[in-house]
Amino acid sequence: MKWYAFDFIEPSIEKTRKLLFPIKIKEWLKLGFVSLFSAPFRGSGPNINIPSGLNKDNKITGEVVGNISGIVKTKIHLIAFFASFLLIFALIMNFITSVFSFILIESLVKKKTEIKKGFKRNTHYGFSFFLFRLAIGLFSLVIIALIFIPVILGFIKYGVGYLDTTSLFLIIPSILLFFLFIILLSIFLLMVTDFVLPCMYFNKMLIKPSLGRVFSKIKKNISEILIYILAKIVLGIAAVSIWIFMFIVYLIPVGILAVPTAILYILMLKILAWNVFLVVVGIIIAIITLLFAIYIFHVITLPLHVFFRYWSLIAYSNLEKKKFI
């Protein structure tokens, strides 16, 4: 049986309307939080001046060498610490977003958002997806490195002088291959997000058997999948236009509140001679406020996110020829 992705627009709108309207603030806030976290993050250090330490022969003394060595070691330790922190943070967020991807599906299917219980129910699916995302990330890095090996070797051997007219003809194929890889990877990940994750949830399967099941069905529905990708692009453009309009409207009240508050705070800091404690507190408050503003805007635009997830779930049901939703 043939299916047509554009036909799923009306039922997706209807399901979105029934789920979100009339508005229940608590449910919107919970579902907005789940939706936000289910979506599959140059600076330089301070200048160090060493006014003394050179002898009359302009030779660096042992004391200066020791100081420089200590500074370098300190910077390396700081870099290693922050790199480790960011890596751990990225892994934790990767796992959380992997689990929340299934909580979102569950919330739309059951028409009820349960974050704590939903996390427990979907941890094993999320962990399987988490490992898959790590593997895809490492695979992508290897492929990109292989694509740019000629460029890397050229820079190692010739330095910046490698960028002459002749070498550009060697770099262009790498760039074209890179963009081709990104396009193919994006299509693959679209299939995973829109079809493999629902397959895992509805059929109680982990990522590996779900990949085999879904892509075997995709091979039999190539024309429908191509139309689905086209529809996704068209709807995505329309959604981005709506999103931009809503964002501009959202900035008006946010700016009315934020700009005068920021100006008053800066004036207060000037009066208090830029008290370090208040500066740090202000930065922390600004970051928290920004994150809260992002979350609220995501809640406001929740119908867009819910529509697209319903649309993909209906498409998956048609791919499987079963009524899951």
C-alpha positions as CSV (number, residue, x, y, z in Angstrom):
1,M,0.0,0.0,0.0
2,K,1.4,3.4,-1.1
3,W,1.6,6.3,1.4
4,Y,2.1,10.0,0.8
5,A,3.8,12.1,3.4
6,F,1.9,15.3,2.7
7,D,-1.3,13.5,3.5
8,F,-0.2,13.3,7.1
9,I,-0.2,17.0,7.7
10,E,-3.9,17.3,8.5
11,P,-4.1,14.4,11.0
12,S,-0.9,15.6,12.7
13,I,-2.4,19.1,13.2
14,E,-5.5,17.5,14.6
15,K,-3.6,15.3,17.0
16,T,-1.5,18.4,18.1
17,R,-4.7,20.4,18.7
18,K,-6.3,17.6,20.8
19,L,-3.2,17.2,22.9
20,L,-2.3,20.8,23.6
21,F,-5.7,22.6,23.5
22,P,-7.4,23.7,25.6
23,I,-4.1,24.8,27.2
24,K,-3.0,23.1,30.4
25,I,-0.1,25.1,31.7
26,K,1.5,22.3,33.8
27,E,1.3,19.8,30.9
28,W,2.8,22.4,28.5
29,L,5.7,23.1,30.9
30,K,6.5,19.4,31.4
31,L,6.1,18.5,27.7
32,G,8.1,21.5,26.7
33,F,10.9,20.4,29.1
34,V,10.9,16.9,27.6
35,S,10.8,18.3,24.0
36,L,13.7,20.7,24.7
37,F,16.0,17.9,26.0
38,S,15.0,15.4,23.4
39,A,16.4,17.3,20.5
40,P,19.3,15.0,19.0
41,F,27.5,22.8,22.4
42,R,38.6,31.2,20.8
43,G,39.6,32.4,23.5
44,S,43.0,33.2,25.0
45,G,44.4,33.4,28.4
46,P,45.7,36.6,30.1
47,N,48.9,38.1,28.9
48,I,51.8,37.4,31.1
49,N,54.4,40.1,31.3
50,I,57.9,39.3,32.6
51,P,59.6,42.7,33.0
52,S,62.8,41.3,34.4
53,G,64.8,38.1,34.3
54,L,67.0,39.0,31.3
55,N,70.7,39.4,32.0
56,K,72.9,41.9,30.2
57,D,73.5,39.5,27.4
58,N,69.8,39.1,26.8
59,K,69.9,35.4,27.9
60,I,66.9,34.0,29.7
61,T,68.0,33.0,33.2
62,G,67.2,29.7,34.8
63,E,64.7,31.4,37.1
64,V,62.6,32.7,34.1
65,V,62.8,29.3,32.5
66,G,61.4,27.8,35.6
67,N,58.6,30.4,35.8
68,I,57.6,29.8,32.1
69,S,57.7,26.0,32.7
70,G,55.5,26.4,35.7
71,I,53.0,28.6,33.8
72,V,52.9,26.2,30.9
73,K,52.3,23.2,33.2
74,T,49.5,25.2,35.0
75,K,47.8,26.0,31.7
76,I,48.1,22.4,30.5
77,H,46.5,21.2,33.8
78,L,43.7,23.8,33.5
79,I,43.1,22.8,29.8
80,A,43.0,19.1,30.7
81,F,40.6,19.8,33.6
82,F,38.2,21.8,31.5
83,A,38.4,19.4,28.6
84,S,37.6,16.5,30.9
85,F,34.8,18.4,32.5
86,L,33.3,19.3,29.1
87,L,33.7,15.7,27.9
88,I,31.9,14.3,31.0
89,F,29.2,17.0,30.7
90,A,28.7,16.2,27.0
91,L,28.4,12.4,27.7
92,I,25.9,13.0,30.5
93,M,23.8,15.3,28.2
94,N,24.0,12.8,25.4
95,F,22.6,10.1,27.6
96,I,19.8,12.4,29.0
97,T,18.7,13.6,25.6
98,S,18.8,10.0,24.3
99,V,16.3,8.9,27.0
100,F,14.2,12.0,26.7
101,S,13.7,11.2,23.0
102,F,11.7,8.2,24.0
103,I,9.9,10.0,26.8
104,L,8.7,12.4,24.1
105,I,7.3,9.6,22.0
106,E,5.7,8.0,25.1
107,S,4.1,11.4,26.1
108,L,2.5,11.9,22.7
109,V,1.3,8.3,22.5
110,K,-0.2,8.2,26.0
111,K,-1.2,11.9,25.9
112,K,0.4,12.4,29.3
113,T,3.9,13.5,30.3
114,E,5.6,11.6,33.1
115,I,9.3,12.6,33.4
116,K,10.5,10.6,36.4
117,K,8.6,7.4,35.7
118,G,9.1,7.9,31.9
119,F,12.9,8.1,32.5
120,K,12.9,4.8,34.4
121,R,10.7,3.1,31.8
122,N,12.9,4.2,28.8
123,T,16.4,4.1,30.3
124,H,17.4,0.9,28.4
125,Y,16.2,2.2,25.1
126,G,17.9,5.5,25.8
127,F,21.2,3.8,26.7
128,S,21.1,1.8,23.5
129,F,20.5,5.0,21.5
130,F,23.3,6.7,23.5
131,L,25.8,4.0,22.5
132,F,24.7,4.3,18.9
133,R,25.2,8.1,18.9
134,L,28.7,7.7,20.4
135,A,29.6,5.1,17.7
136,I,28.2,7.4,14.9
137,G,30.2,10.3,16.3
138,L,33.5,8.4,16.3
139,F,32.8,7.0,12.9
140,S,32.1,10.5,11.5
141,L,35.4,11.8,13.0
142,V,37.3,9.0,11.3
143,I,35.6,9.5,7.9
144,I,36.2,13.3,8.0
145,A,39.8,12.7,9.0
146,L,40.3,10.3,6.0
147,I,38.6,12.8,3.7
148,F,41.0,15.6,4.7
149,I,44.2,13.5,4.9
150,P,45.6,15.0,1.7
151,V,45.0,18.5,3.1
152,I,46.5,17.6,6.5
153,L,49.6,16.0,5.0
154,G,50.0,19.1,2.7
155,F,49.9,21.5,5.6
156,I,52.3,19.3,7.7
157,K,54.8,19.2,4.8
158,Y,54.5,22.7,3.3
159,G,52.8,24.8,6.0
160,V,50.7,27.8,5.0
161,G,52.5,27.9,1.6
162,Y,50.5,24.8,0.7
163,L,47.6,27.1,-0.1
164,D,48.6,28.0,-3.6
165,T,46.6,27.7,-6.8
166,T,47.7,24.1,-7.5
167,S,46.9,22.8,-4.1
168,L,43.4,24.3,-4.1
169,F,42.5,21.8,-6.9
170,L,43.5,19.1,-4.5
171,I,41.5,20.6,-1.6
172,I,38.3,21.1,-3.5
173,P,37.6,17.3,-3.9
174,S,38.0,16.9,-0.1
175,I,35.5,19.7,0.5
176,L,33.0,18.2,-2.0
177,L,33.4,14.8,-0.4
178,F,32.9,16.3,3.1
179,F,29.6,18.0,2.1
180,L,28.5,14.8,0.4
181,F,29.2,12.8,3.6
182,I,27.3,15.4,5.7
183,I,24.3,15.2,3.4
184,L,24.2,11.4,3.5
185,L,24.8,11.3,7.3
186,S,22.0,13.8,7.8
187,I,19.6,11.7,5.7
188,F,20.6,8.6,7.7
189,L,20.2,10.3,11.0
190,L,16.8,11.6,9.9
191,M,15.7,8.0,9.2
192,V,17.0,7.0,12.6
193,T,15.2,9.8,14.5
194,D,11.9,9.6,12.7
195,F,11.7,5.8,12.1
196,V,14.2,3.8,14.1
197,L,13.4,5.4,17.5
198,P,9.6,4.8,17.1
199,C,10.5,1.2,16.0
200,M,12.4,0.7,19.2
201,Y,9.6,2.1,21.4
202,F,6.6,0.4,19.7
203,N,8.3,-3.0,19.1
204,K,10.3,-3.1,22.4
205,M,13.6,-3.5,20.5
206,L,17.1,-2.1,20.9
207,I,18.9,-0.1,18.3
208,K,20.6,-2.8,16.3
209,P,17.6,-5.0,15.4
210,S,15.5,-1.8,14.9
211,L,18.0,-0.5,12.3
212,G,17.8,-3.7,10.4
213,R,14.0,-3.8,10.5
214,V,13.5,-0.2,9.5
215,F,16.0,0.0,6.7
216,S,14.7,-3.3,5.2
217,K,11.3,-1.6,5.0
218,I,12.8,1.7,3.6
219,K,14.3,-0.3,0.7
220,K,10.8,-1.4,-0.2
221,N,9.4,2.1,0.1
222,I,12.1,4.2,-1.6
223,S,9.7,6.5,-3.5
224,E,7.6,7.2,-0.4
225,I,10.8,7.9,1.6
226,L,12.0,10.4,-1.0
227,I,8.7,12.2,-0.9
228,Y,8.9,12.1,2.9
229,I,12.4,13.8,2.8
230,L,11.0,16.4,0.4
231,A,8.0,17.0,2.6
232,K,10.3,17.4,5.6
233,I,12.3,20.1,3.8
234,V,9.2,22.0,2.7
235,L,7.6,21.8,6.1
236,G,10.9,22.6,7.8
237,I,11.2,25.9,5.8
238,A,7.6,26.8,6.7
239,A,8.3,26.0,10.4
240,V,11.5,28.0,10.4
241,S,9.6,31.0,9.0
242,I,6.9,30.7,11.8
243,W,9.7,30.2,14.4
244,I,11.5,33.3,13.3
245,F,8.4,35.4,13.4
246,M,7.5,34.1,16.9
247,F,11.1,34.7,18.1
248,I,11.0,38.4,16.9
249,V,7.7,38.9,18.7
250,Y,9.1,37.1,21.8
251,L,12.1,39.4,21.9
252,I,9.9,42.5,22.3
253,P,8.7,41.9,25.9
254,V,12.0,40.1,26.8
255,G,13.9,43.2,25.6
256,I,11.6,45.6,27.5
257,L,12.4,43.7,30.7
258,A,16.0,42.7,30.2
259,V,17.6,45.9,28.7
260,P,16.6,48.4,31.5
261,T,17.5,45.8,34.2
262,A,20.9,45.2,32.6
263,I,21.5,49.0,32.4
264,L,20.5,49.6,36.0
265,Y,22.7,46.7,37.1
266,I,25.8,48.0,35.2
267,L,25.2,51.5,36.7
268,M,25.1,49.9,40.2
269,L,28.4,48.1,39.5
270,K,30.0,51.3,38.4
271,I,28.9,53.0,41.6
272,L,30.3,50.1,43.6
273,A,33.6,50.2,41.7
274,W,32.8,46.9,39.9
275,N,32.6,44.7,43.0
276,V,34.0,41.3,41.9
277,F,31.4,39.3,43.9
278,L,28.5,41.3,42.4
279,V,29.9,40.8,38.9
280,V,30.1,37.0,39.4
281,V,26.6,37.0,40.8
282,G,25.3,39.1,37.8
283,I,26.9,36.7,35.3
284,I,25.3,33.7,37.0
285,I,21.9,35.4,37.1
286,A,22.3,36.4,33.5
287,I,23.1,32.8,32.4
288,I,20.1,31.4,34.4
289,T,17.8,34.0,33.0
290,L,19.0,33.2,29.5
291,L,18.4,29.5,29.9
292,F,15.0,30.2,31.4
293,A,14.1,32.5,28.5
294,I,15.1,29.7,26.0
295,Y,13.0,27.2,27.8
296,I,9.9,29.5,27.9
297,F,10.3,30.2,24.2
298,H,10.5,26.5,23.5
299,V,7.3,26.0,25.5
300,I,5.6,28.8,23.5
301,T,6.6,27.1,20.2
302,L,5.7,23.6,21.5
303,P,2.9,23.1,18.9
304,L,5.6,23.1,16.2
305,H,7.7,20.4,17.9
306,V,4.6,18.3,18.7
307,F,3.3,18.5,15.2
308,F,6.6,17.3,13.6
309,R,6.8,14.4,16.1
310,Y,3.2,13.3,15.4
311,W,3.9,13.6,11.7
312,S,6.9,11.3,11.9
313,L,5.0,8.8,14.1
314,I,2.1,8.7,11.6
315,A,4.6,8.2,8.8
316,Y,6.3,5.3,10.7
317,S,2.9,3.7,11.2
318,N,2.4,3.7,7.5
319,L,5.9,2.4,6.9
320,E,5.0,-0.6,9.2
321,K,1.4,-0.8,7.9
322,K,0.3,-0.9,11.5
323,K,-1.8,1.7,13.5
324,F,0.5,2.6,16.4
325,I,-0.9,6.1,17.0
